Amino acid sequence: EIVLTQSPGTLSLSPGERATLSCRASQSLSNTYLAWYQQKPGQAPRLLIYGASRRATGIPDRFSGSGSGTDFTLTISRLEPEDFAVFYCQQYIASPLTFGGGTKLEIK
Amino acid sequence: QVDLVESGGGVVQPGRSLRLSCAASGFTFSTSGMHWVRQAPGKGLEWVAIISYDGSHKYYKDSVKGRFTISRDNAKNTLYLQMSSLRTEDTATYYCAKDKSWIQEYWGQGTLVTVSS
């Protein structure tokens, strides 16, 4: 089973700042098989990024993904108030699909 | 728009069974794979199972193999998760999700399953 490690566990920032979230895999995911999801309290997760860097339908361009192999990054260029949530990375190169433990992005 | 509505959750005793349903609309259900993903209270996401568009291929997380069965009825646009021999560690909100090349593209709002004596 592929293990994903997200860091930091919690990130405290202010609206307008730049957020950088990391996800490290226990084995290579190529440059394709990594997705990012956002989950707000009491809501279902929402797909943000797939293929490491492709934005899902309707996702603002302030969200971007990068990386390959075992190291991936989700960047939010200028935080809006509605962006504060928990973010999960997921690998889908092999079954079982696995998620990282999540990064909570909170308002400073 | 895509709409996924889960139902069937509730409180069940350890060792008992429960069947979850997911009613789909807003897309061509019969041509789309589907997933179940769960989330224990206050915890992270855990993928459970996937089924291909025609039901011919199914994959499961190891801890549910032999206990859970994913299935679908394309005539009814409905996805199912039959859960048996339930354990306390199966307590979670269960989400169904539409597949896009093994990604969970759209999610339902979830149904809570509580396994407790």
Boltz contact constraints between the chains, C-beta under 6 A:
constraints:
  - contact:
      token1: [A, 35]
      token2: [B, 103]
      max_distance: 6.0
  - contact:
      token1: [A, 44]
      token2: [B, 95]
      max_distance: 6.0
  - contact:
      token1: [A, 44]
      token2: [B, 107]
      max_distance: 6.0
  - contact:
      token1: [A, 44]
      token2: [B, 109]
      max_distance: 6.0
  - contact:
      token1: [A, 44]
      token2: [B, 110]
      max_distance: 6.0
  - contact:
      token1: [A, 45]
      token2: [B, 107]
      max_distance: 6.0
  - contact:
      token1: [A, 47]
      token2: [B, 105]
      max_distance: 6.0
  - contact:
      token1: [A, 50]
      token2: [B, 103]
      max_distance: 6.0
  - contact:
      token1: [A, 88]
      token2: [B, 45]
      max_distance: 6.0
  - contact:
      token1: [A, 92]
      token2: [B, 102]
      max_distance: 6.0
  - contact:
      token1: [A, 92]
      token2: [B, 103]
      max_distance: 6.0
  - contact:
      token1: [A, 95]
      token2: [B, 59]
      max_distance: 6.0
  - contact:
      token1: [A, 96]
      token2: [B, 61]
      max_distance: 6.0
  - contact:
      token1: [A, 97]
      token2: [B, 47]
      max_distance: 6.0
  - contact:
      token1: [A, 99]
      token2: [B, 44]
      max_distance: 6.0
  - contact:
      token1: [A, 99]
      token2: [B, 45]
      max_distance: 6.0
  - contact:
      token1: [A, 101]
      token2: [B, 44]
      max_distance: 6.0
  - contact:
      token1: [A, 102]
      token2: [B, 44]
      max_distance: 6.0
